[in-house]
Amino acid sequence: MPSAIRSHSQSPIRRFRTRITKFTNCRLLKNGSLVKEDLWIGADSGKILDGQDVFFHRQTAPDQVIDLGGRILSPGFIDVQLNGAFGFNFSIEPENSATYVKELTRIKKSLVETGVTSFLPTTTSQRPETYHKVLRFLGPSGAQRNANDGAESLGAHCEGPFINPCRNGIHSASVLRAPANGLEDLIACYGQDAFDQHTSPIKLVTLAPELPGSLATIAELKKRNIITSIGHSAATYEEAKDAVESGASMITHLFNAMSPLHHRNPGMFGLLGQASVPGSQKPFFGIIADGIHLHSSVVNIAWNAHPDGFILVTDAMPLVGMPDGVYDWTNGDRLVKNGHILTLEGSDKLAGSSITLIECVNNFLKWSGTSFAQALGTVTSTPSRMLGLENCKGTLEPDADADLVVLEDAIDANGSPKLQVEQVWKFGQCLFDASSHSE
């Protein structure tokens, strides 16, 4: 039985307002390994501190020392594809701004309990007027560095509507289009404000590279520091390769909603088989490890093909945390929830997932035999590199944001390794403690 997490104050003068915290007796996730080190964080800065500098040079003692009893201390989880959760859909037009913001804040606070401290709120294919109304709420939310807001949006992920109707999944075919006029069509769809150089809410766009105008669009997005992910596509290997050479750096939910691997036409998956040569880069890719979208052996094939690009995503729908039943979706469609399985009503089409990111991590641990450190890297350091945020997210190095997850490692009833979220910290403040919730 692991010891309880213990905390004590170092400074009676500041005991009512803890500003510097030192974690000790813990295993830190660093450089792909778990290392036994202390970690110092500051609530004023919301950053990870250099303990040597704080203690020896500034001669400052921590206000609080937390003994983690040998637990794992990981960077906060990052989910780069989340369509909604706990009954709220990011793609639904708000009745009014106040209602949308209230619901969005509720979701951010709930996500923290699953270990997620940062995410990309994802919109599915919609009419232009919907994007014009919702995207302004979904942009990066960390500027104020208010820990009490909960999980932080790193910017919107627009999944569609520039995708192939032949690989649309549950995206309504009636709203799909091709970017034939390049960025001009994206501006018309998402709105002029979505491409403001300083305040764009968009971080990532998923499109099908074989559509007319896609390659030119990818190049234009890269100039504006917007990441392109290729997906919902019937692209050949050659078309997918052209997209990467034009600037695409991600594949949306690999294997799902795309042409299957064939020995004479490997499609998008073939990008992972490229030789690593100077000047070339294999793309990152999302994997939905819910046991429904992909067979466990397929997950392992992808991991072994390109572990440095492997990112676990939930592709979670608003039905996460909701009871089984039939629910309204968008564009007049409805979804059926049966356990973790979501389908479009009247069909067998999978409709995203209803799984949390920590459950994806545990499934991957069970299937792959990877280490805790490797599995955690798929939801921390790897997505942060894909997003170009490796200096502030997904790392425990000094000056990075103090977004942390305390994890208990155990063995489940079937003898498989398992991680459990014990505490979650955002910008140096504890927002969730499982022990207090269980009392």
Buried (B, 14 or more C-beta within 10 A) or exposed (E): EEEEBEBEBBBEEEEEEBBBBBBBBBBBBBEEEBEEBBBBBBBEBBBBBBBEEBBEEEEBEBBBBBBBBEBBBBBBBBBBBBBBBBBBBBBBBBEEEEEBEEBBBBBBBBBBBBBBBBBBBBBBBBBBEBBBBBBBBBBBBBEEBBBEBBBBBBBBBBBBBBBBBEBBBBBBEEBBBBBBBBBEBBBEBBBEBBBEEEEBBBBBBBBBBBBEBBBBBBBBBBEEEBBBBBBBBBBBBEBBBBBBBBBBBBBBBBBBBBBEBEEEEBBBBBBBEBEEEEEEBBBBBBBBBBBBBBEBEBBBBBBEBBBEBBBBBBBBBBBBEBEEEEBEBBBEBEBBBEEBBBBBBEEEBBBBBBBBBBBBBBBBBBBBEBBBBBBBBBBBBBBBBBBEBBEBBBBBEBEBBBBBBBBBBEEEEEEBBBBBBBBBBBBBBBBBBBEEEEE
